Every structure is written in C-alpha cells, then in structure tokens.
C-alpha cells in the first residue's frame, strides 16, 4: 500500500509546513501576550481602592462648588510645586 506522498514531501510541502508552523507559534505567543497585557491593563484601570489624591480632592471640591476657579488654580499651582500666589485684597 502506498501513501499519498509516499513519505516524500516536495519543496512546496516543506515550505507550507514551515509557514504553517511559524504562523501557529506566532498566533499562540501573540495570544498569550495579548491576554496578559489586557488583564494587567484591566487591573490598573479598576484599582480605585486607595484614597483619592490631593489633586482629585481639589477637583472634586471645585466641581461641587465649594471653591471658586481662582482658588482652585491657586491651590493647584501650590500642589504642583509652583510659587505661592500673592494674597489678593
């Protein structure tokens, strides 16, 4: 009984197998990398368990109307390490 290729692949058979193997491993490795990166990114986006930072608190107070725009910008400048604003009369 003879087999279809008779245990001898032609040149195109070898080329096809090589391309198929490279594509298979590339897709497998790419899928694993994509999965790990997407899980890592999702963990960083949903990590809101910690307390809000000072700039977030300042923005929240401004949004609620507790401070005006001038005071918001003055305090934001101080938080970011800028010069203290002069006292206005």
N, C-alpha and C positions, 0 to 999 in steps of 0.2 A: 504494500500500500504506500503510495507516495502522498506527501503533503503538498499543500498549495504552493509554498515557496521552496519546498524540498530542502529546508534548513539553510537556505542561502538567500539573504536579503540583497536586493540590488542597492546601488548607491542611493537612490531616492528613498528606499526603505530606511536606511541608516539616517539620512538627513531628516526624514519625517519623525523618526523616533527621537532624535536629538532635539529637534524643535519642540516636540510634544513634552519631553521631559523638562526642558528649560521653562516652558510655559507653565507646566504643572507646579514646579517648585517655586517659580516666581509668584504665581497666584496664591499658593499656600502661605508663603512667607509674607507677602503683601497683606493677605487677610489677617494674619496674626498681628502684624504691626498695626494695622488699621484698628483692629478690635482693642488692643491695649491702649492706643492713643485716645480712642473715643471714650473708653471707660475712665481713663485718667482725666480727660477734659471734663467729663460729666461730674466727677468727684470734686473738682476745683470749683465748678460753677455753683454747685448746690451746697457748698460748705459755708453756711451762714450762721453756724452755731456760736461763733465768737461774738464778743461785744462790738458794736459799731465804732469806727474810728472817729477821731475828733472832727475831721472834715465832714464825715457823714452826719454827725450830730449837728454841726453848724448848718449844713444844708437843710437838714430836717427842721431846725428852728426857723430858718428863713422861709421855708415852704409853708410852715404853719402860721407865719406872720408874727412871730414873737420878736424878731429883729428886722430892721429895715435894710435896704440894699446897701447903703453906705456902711453900716455897722458890719454887715456880712462881709463885704470886700475888705474892710479894715482888719477884721479878725482872721480872715483867710490869709491875708498877707503876713500877719504875725505868725500864724501856724506854719506857713511855708518858709519861714526864716527870713522874711523881708524886714525892712525897717519898720519900727513902730510908727503909726500915723500920728501926726500932730493933733493935739487936743483942739477941737473946734468949739468956738463960743456960741 
